[in-house]
Amino acid sequence: MNAAPGQSGTIEQEETSTNAAAPTLVGTQPRRGAIQVRLRGRRIRLRGLRREPVGPLRWLLVLGPGVIAGAAANDAGSIATYSSVGATYGYALLWALLLGTISLAVVQEMTARLGVASGRGLLDLIRERYGLAWSVFAVAVMLAANGGLILSEFVGIGAAAELVGVSRLLAVPVAAALVWGLVVFGSYANVEKIFLVMALAFFTYPVAAFLAHPQWRDVARGTFVPTLQPNAEFILLIVALLGTTLTPYQQLFEESSVVDKGIARKHYGPERIDTYVGMALSGLMAGFIVIATAATLHIHGATNINSAADAARALRPVAGAAASELFAVGLLGASLLAAAVLPLATAYSISEAFGFPKGVNLDFRHGRVFFGSFTTLVAAGAAASLIPGLPVISLLVWVQALNGVLLPIILLFILLLVNDRTLVGELANSRLTNVLGWGTLVVVTIAVVALLGTQALALVGIYPFGK
């Protein structure tokens, strides 16, 4: 939870009866200097406020897992992928980003609804519904997807540090220690607030996009008129774009966070708002990254991005000579957020798959597997990122492509579970949601098959779309 901007205050949760019949948001003033609001069946005290939040500020109180999941998706790998898309193809792939964002909103809403309806995380449900063997398989898929991403976040932290003259050998261990301490010694409410603040780093790109003075007619054409190019690099970037827009760990994190937060079925409405707002902001930030790089790099023939410094040039319209420093701030914020969320989502999943206790509010003694998994993932990712000579940008893009390849497996489990009426009851998918959800699965699968097919043929010297 987060206090509204411009109003200093802290949030303190209190237990209330689960059968309270009050509306979703009802404010009272129990004593001077504290505003009390009933939200999702719980009373939340906002200290230091002189009056009750009203209008749009009141609805900022519902923001949480959805916004965090959406912001975390625009991590180091996403920035690299979107920058590569904008630099290489200009605005030509904005239509794919738009479709991906719509699909992302549909899929994320399904996972949030599944968490509220069942009270359990995705891997927990897979184990219960399909048995331990399928649960182990899902964990293996998730580890393959998330392991590379965790590495990429610490690579991003190192690259951001080097842009401002700080050695990655110092920055990465310090960042890993901060991330570890935040989660292990923090409460869910405090962790959530810090994650939301980290998400503010992405607002540098909308400013850069507008100051770069793009041709908005070309932007609109790229957004609403699909174009395809018959070459292997185009297909790779399509799959990477889908993989970074619909990142599997987003679904794992949001469902587990909703469960950890204890949102009741009858209070699901605000959670849907949180999810849609988070995914819309995620898509907008991604679009502005593409526009900024297209208007500053692609238009001048700089179509290859090989380093963080190359990508930083997209921010020169807003920062001038300080572009590298500003990009470093955005990249560091994005990478830190995802470096915390990714291992956290993975630790949730490992614990759920084998029935161990999990949750940020546990202590280490009661959550050994949960915190042990989190600690191992953070340490391993940080250590691997310090390997000398890593090709940063190409590594980040290929990791996102791997996520795209593994995405259909996670999507299939989500769609099967959210349509199980014995599990979710009246919160099962509608016909429209099913059309959009299964359609997303089909499109992603076709793109993945095309990518794997072209890569397999290339191994035997056949290039159907040219080298």
N, C-alpha and C positions, 0 to 999 in steps of 0.2 A: 504494500500500500504506500501511497505517497501523498504528502500534503500538496495542495494546489499551489502553483507558482505564485510568487509574490506574497505568500502568507507563511511566515515562519511558524513552525510548529512541529511537534513530534507526534507519532501515532502510537497509541497503546491499546491493545486488544483486551477485552474482558469477556468472560464466559457468560452466556445467556441461555435461557431455555430454548431448546430446539423447536418447540411448538409455538413460538411467538408469532402472533398474527399481524404484526406491524408491517407496513409497506416496506419495499426493498430499501428505500432511503428515507429515513425519518430522523430529523434532528431535534435534540433537546439541549438544554444548557444546565447541567447538574450543579455547577459551581462556577464562580467567577474565573475567567481565564481558560476555560475548557469547554469545547464544543463536542457534544456526543452525537454520533450518527449511527443509525442501525443500517448495516450493509451486509447483504447475503446471510441474514439470520444472526449476525453478531453485532455487538455494540463496539464501536471504535471511537476512542476519545482523541480529539485533536487539541493538544495543549498549545497555549500561546496565541490562539485565535480569538479575536474580539467578537466576531459574528459568524454565523453559520454560512458555509459556502453555498452559492446559488448559481443557477444557470449552468453554463458549460463547465465552470470550475467544480461544481458539485459532482459532475459525472467523471471528472478526472480521478475520483476516488475509486472507480471500478478498475482502473488500469493496473495490470500486474503481469501474470504469466504470458498473456497474448502479446503484449507490447515487448516484453523481454525476449520471447521466442522470435518475434519478427526482427528486432534489432540485432540479436545475436546471429541471425542468418546472414547479415551483411558484415561478415567477418573478413579476416585477411584474405582468405581464398576467394571470397565473393568480390572484394574490391579488385583483386588481380583479374578475376574472370570478367567482370563488368568493364574494367579498364581496357582489357584486351579486346573485348567485343567492340567497344566504342572506337578504339584506335584502329582496329583492323577493318571493320565494316561500317563505320560511321553510325548512322541511325537505322541501318537496314534490319537490325534484329530487335528493334523495340517492340515489334508486334509479338515476337516470341516471349519477351519479358512480360507484356501485358497479359497474354494468355496464361503464362506461368503464375503470375500474381493472382489472377482469378482462381486458378486451380489451387494455389496455395491457401487462399482464404477458405475455400470449400473443404479442403483436407484438414486444415487446422481446426476448423469449427467442428468437424466430425470427431477429431481426437479429444477436444475439450468436452464435447457432449458425451463421448464414451467414458471419459474419466468421471464426470459428474454422475452419470447414470449408474455406473458399476462400482464406483468407489475404489477402483484398482487401476494400476498402471498397465501399459500395453503388454509387457512381457509377462506380468502376473496373469493376465487374461489368456495369453497364448498357452501358458503352462496349464492353466485350469481347463481350458476348452479343448486343446489339441494334444496335451501330454508333454512329458519332459523332453522327448526327442525333438519335437518341433520347437520347443522353447530353447533348447541348446543351439539348434540351427539358427534361430532368430538372433540369439546372442552372438553367434559367430559372424553373421551378416553385419550386425550392429558394430561389433568390434572392428571389423574390416573397414567399415565406413568411417567410424569415429576416430579410430587410431590414427589414420592419416590426417584427419582434420585437426586433432589435438596437436600433432607435430606442426602442422601448418600455422596454427595460431602462435606458437612460440617462435616460429620462423618469422612471422609478421612482427612480433614484439622486437626481435633482434634487428630486423630491417628498419623499423621505426626508430630505434635507439641510434643506429648508425647514421641515420639521416641528420641527427643533431649532434653527432660526434661522440656518442657514448658507445663503448664496446659492448657487443652482444654478450661477451663472456661475463660481464657484470650485470647487464640489464635482464637477461633471461632468468638467472637464478633468483634475483630479487623479485621479479614479477611472479615467478612460480611460488615463492614463499608467501607473497602477499595474497595470491589467489587461494592458496592452501589455508592460510590463517583465516581469511574471510569466511570460508565455508565451514571449516572445522569448528571455529570458535564463535560463529555468528548464529543468530536466530533467523528463521525464515523471513520475518518482517524486515529485519535490518538488511539481510542479503538482498531482498527484493528491491528495497529503496536504493541501495548502491548500484544495482544492475540498471535501474531506470535512469539514474544520473549518468552512467556510462553511455547510455544510448544517445545522449545529446551530442556526442562527437560527430554524428553523421550530418548535422545541419550545415557543415561547411560546404558540402557539394551542391545543394540547391542554390546557394549564393554564387558559387563558382559558375554554375550552369547559366545563370541569368547574365552575369557579368561577361561571359564569353560571347554573348550576342549570337547565339545560333540562329540558323534559318528555320524559324518555327514552322514554316510550310513543309520543309523537308522532315522536321521532327514528326509532324502530324502524319505525313505520308509513311514514314517508317513505322509509326505506331499502329496505323489502321489498314495498311496495304501490305499483306504478307509477300515476301520475296524469298526465293530459294536459290542457292548457288551450288552447282554440282562439283564440289571438291571436298576432300577429306577434312581439311581444316575447318570448313564451315560446319560440317556435321559434328566434329569434335566440340566446337564452341556451342552448338545447339544443345548437345547433351550436357556439357559443363554448365550452361546457362540454366537448364532445367534442374540439374543436380544441385546447383547453388541456390536456386529459387525455392525448390521444394526439398530442402535438406532433411533427410530422415531424422536427424537428432532433434529437429524442431518438434516433430510429433511426439517423440519420446519424452522430451523435456516438458512440453505443455501439459500432456496428460498426467504425468507424474506430479507436476507442480500443482495442478488443480486438485489432485487427490491429497497431496501434502497440506494444501491450504484448507481442506475440509469443506469445500463448497457443496451445499446440499442441492438435491435435485430441483426443489421448488425455487431456488435462487439462481437458476442457470442463466436467466435473461441477461444480467449484467456481464456474465462471463462471455456470452456471445458478442456483446459490444466490444469488450476488451480484445477478443480475438480478431474481429474484423478491423478494428482500429489499428491493431498491431501489424496485421498483414498489409493493410493499405499503406501505412507509413513505410514498411519495408520495401514495398514495390516502388513507391515514389522516390525513396532514397536511391534505390538501384537505378531507376530511370535517370535520375539526375547525374549519377556517376557516368553512365553511358553518354549522356548528352554533353557533359563537361569534357570528357576525353575526346569525343567525336569533334566537338567544336574547336578544340585547342590542339589536338595531336593529329587526328585523321585528316583534317582539312589542310594541314601543312605537310602531309606525306609521311608523318612519323607513325607508321602502321605497326611497328614491332615494339612491344614493351618487354624489356629484359630485366628490369630492376625496379625497386621501389622509387628510385630517383626519377626514372622515366615517367612513372605514373604520377609523381608529384607535380610534373609540369602542367597537368590539367588544372591545377589550382592557382596558376600564376595570375589569371585575371583578377582574382580576389585578393591574393597575397603578395603579388609581385616577387621580389627577391626572397621573401619569406615563405614561398610556396612549399619548400622542403620541410620547414618547421611545422607549417599548418597541416600538411599531409601526414607528417609524423604523429601529430596529436590525434588526428582522425584514425590513422592506422593503429596506433597504440590503444586508443579507447576501444576500437572494434575488436582488436585481438585479445585484450584483457577480458572483455565481456565474454567472448566466445571461449577463451581459455578457462573460464570458470564454469560456464554453462555446459560445455561439451563433456568434460569429465564427470560433471554432476549428473547429466542425463544418462551417461553410460553407467555410472555407479547405481543410479536408480534401476536401470534395466537389469544389470547383473544380479542385484539383490532380489528384484521381483521374479526373475526367471527361476531362482532356486528357493524362493520363499523366505529370504532373510529379512529382518527388520530394516527399514530404510527411512530416511528423512533428515533434513538439516537440523531439526529441533532435537534429534537424539544426541546423547553423549557418545564418546568413543567406545565406552564399555558396552553399551547396548546396540551400537551400530558398527561392530568391528568390520564386517564384510563391506558395508556401505562406505565407510570412511577409508577402509583399507584399499578398496578398489579406486576410490577417488585419489588417494595419495599416490598409488602406483602409477596411475594414468598421468597425473601432473608431472611426477618425477621423470617418467620415461619420455614423455613428450618434450619436456625441457631439455633433457640430456641429448636426445636425438637431434634436436634443432641446432645444437652446437657443432655438429659435424661440419668440418670445413669444406667449402666449395659447393654447397648445395645450390642448384639452379632455382632461385626463389620463385620467380613468376611462373615458369613452366611447371614446377612442382605443384604450386598452388592450383593451377588450372587442371592438371591431371588428377589431383585429389578430388576436385569438384566433379570431374567426369566419372570417377569411380563411384561417387555418391549417386550420380545419375544412373549408373548401371545397377546399383543395388536398390534404388528407390522402388521399383515395381514390387519387390518382395514385401517390403514394409507396407506399401499401399494395399496389397492384396489382403494381408492380415487385418488391416484397419477396416476395409470395406466388408469383409466377412463378419467381423465382430459387431460393427455398428448396425448391421442389418439383422442381427440375432435378437428377435423381440423377446425371447425368454430372458435375455440379459439386460436389454436397455428399455424394454416396454415401449411407452409412447414416445420416447426420445429416439426411436429408430429413424433411419433416413427417409426422407420424402422421395417421391418419384423424381423430382427435379434434381435433388442432391445426388441421387444414384446415377442419373444420366451424366452429371458433371464429374462425379467421382470415378465411375467406370470409364468414362471418356478420357479422363486424365491418365488412367492406368494404361489404356490402349495407346495413346499418343506417346507417352514416355517409353513404353515397351518397343514401339516401332522405331523410335529414335535410337534406343539402345542397340537394337538388332542391327540397324544400319551402321552404327559406329563399330560394333564388334565385327560385323561382316567385312567392312572396308579394312579394318586393322588385320584381320585374318588373311585376307587376300593379299595385303601388302607384304606379309611374311613370305609369300611364295612368288613375289615379284609381279603381282597383278594389281594395277591401279585403275579401277573402274572410273574414277573421277579425275584422274591425273595426279601427279605427285604434288 
